[in-house]
Amino acid sequence: MTHPLDSDFDTAVRAVMGDLAREVDALHATLIDERMALDQADTHALDTVSRAKGKLLDRIEKLDAERRHLGDAAGVDTLNDARWTHTIERLVECRKLNEVNGRIVGQRIGHVRQALALLAGDSPGGSTYGPKGDTARVKLRSATIAQV
């Protein structure tokens, strides 16, 4: 015979895990959209996707806190629940997608910094060693383009 508390707990955990699974799947799709926006250099789409990603991450964090709270209240480790497997696997995929997207953003920032350095008259490498062994900024021009 099933105890009503066990049934209520199972219903609550199932609901939270279902919500988490849907939100994590939505995050996965959003990260793919982010990658497409990065590939197309679509700043409007990137802004929209970034806001959506932030909202999803907030929602996932709240749902995960609720999952932990339910588990703590019942003395059950909900991470060992088989229903959690898909969500964990999807989160691993999300982490990988997010890391790739982050590397793309970092690379683009590096390119912009290099371009700005060139426009300012600095060497593309940034700095070199001077005659005394200290780092010295190398100017490619006697005046920066902004001054000309």
N, C-alpha and C positions, 0 to 999 in steps of 0.2 A: 504494500500500500504506500502510495506517495504522500509524503507530508506536505501540507499546503505551503509551508515556507519554502521547501525545496522547489516546488512548482513555480512559486512567485519569483524565486531567485533565478531559476532557469529561464523563465520568460523574460526577466529584466536583462539578464546577460545576453540572451539571444537577440533581444532588441538592440542593445548597445553594440554588439558585435556586427549585427546587420548594418546599422548606421555607420559604423567604422569602416566596414568593407565598402559600402557605397561611396563614402567620402574619400577613401584611399584610391578607389578606382577613378573617381573624378579628379583627384590630384594627379594620377598617372596620365590621364588624358590632357590635363592642363600643362603638364611638363612637356608632353609631346607638342602641344600648341606653342609653348614657349620656344622650343627648339625650332619650329617652323618660322616663328616670328624672328628669331635670331638669324636664321639662314636667309630670310628675305629682307633683313634689316628694316623691318616694319615697326617703327617706334610706337605707333598708335596701338597696334595689336600687342606689342610687348608690354605696354603700360596696362592695357586691359587684362592681359594674362597675369601680370605680376600682382595686380590687385586681387584677382580671383584666387591665385595661389596663396596669398596671405590669408584670405578669409578661410580657405580650406584648411590650411595649417592650424589656424586658431580653432576651428571646429574639431579637427582631429585631436588636438591637444585636450580639449574639453571632454570629448567622448572617451579618450583614453583615461583621463582622470576619473571619469565616472565608472569605467570598467574596473580600474584598480580599487576604487572605493567599494564597489559591489563585492569584489573578491575579498577584500580585507574584512568587510562586515560579515561575510559568510565563512571566512577562514579557508577560502579556496583560491588556488593559484590559477587564475583564468587564462594565463599564457599557455598552460598545458591542455587547454580545451582544443580538440581537433578542429572545431569550427574556426579557429584563429589562424590556422595554417595558411590559407589563401591570402589573408590580409598581411601576414608577415612576409610572405613571398613577394607580394605586390609592393610592400614598403621597401624591400631590398631593391626592386626594380626602380622605384621612385628615387631612391638614394643615388643609384648609378646614373639615371637620367639627369638628376639635379647636378651631380658632379660634372658631367659632360657639359651641361649648359653653363655652369660656373666657369669651367675652363675656357669656353668660347668667349664669355664676357670678359674674363681676365686677359685673354689674347687681344680682344678688340681694344680694351683699355690701354694695353701696351702699345698697340699700333697708333692710337690717338696720341699718346704721350710722345712717341717717336716723331710723329708728324708735327706736333707742337714744338718739340725741341728743334727740329729742322727749321721751322718758321721763325723761331726765336734766334736762330743762328748758332745753336749748340751742335756739337758733334752727335751723330746718331747713337753712339755708344755711351753718351753721357759724360763720363770723365775719364781721364788718363792720368798716368803718373807724370809729375813734373820733374824738373832737373834735380830737385832735392829729395825725390822719393815720395813726396806727398801728392795726394790727388789734386788735379787741377782741371777745371772746366776748360774745354777747348772751344773757342769761338770760330765758326766757319767764316764769319764776316766781321768787318770792323764795326758794323752797326746792324742791329736787328731789322728785319723786314718791317716790323711795326714802327720803327723810327724813320724809315725811309719814305 
